[in-house]
Structures are given as C-alpha cells and as structure tokens.
Amino acid sequence: MTELVDAAGQPGAARWCDRCGEDAAAGGHVACAAAREWEPPRYCAQCRRRMKVQVVPAGWSAVCVEHGEIRG
C-alpha cells in the first residue's frame, strides 16, 4: 500500500480503509488488502473521501481534493 503522510510530511497511520472506506481499525479488511495488490485505492485513507482515480497502462493515480495525489 501507499505510505501515508500527515500535513507536516511525517508518516501517518491510515484511519480509513482505502478500498472500502470503512474504519481501518475495525479489522476484517483481508479481502481489501488482497484486492489492493492489483487495484488502485478508491477512498482517501486520511479523510474517507471518494477519490478520482485514473488507470493507465503505466500505473494509476488517485486524487483526494483535500490531501492531493498519490500514484502507483
């Protein structure tokens, strides 16, 4: 998975599952983790907003309006 950083650029913990959008601490995200090996994230792990995702042959990009873009 993509490493999260806080507003100061320091590594941070995921609050939300970036695939299903549910609470990451709740557990039961084994299927989400397996799917994320092949799929881009759909939700921002910091704020739970649905992201704009673009998949291209060379990879993917996902944009959160609050936290910016991540690529994979």
Secondary structure, 3 states (H helix, E strand, C coil): CCCCECCCCCECCCCECCCCCCEHHHCCCHHHHHHHCCCCCCECCCCCCECEEEEECCEEEEEECCCEEEEC
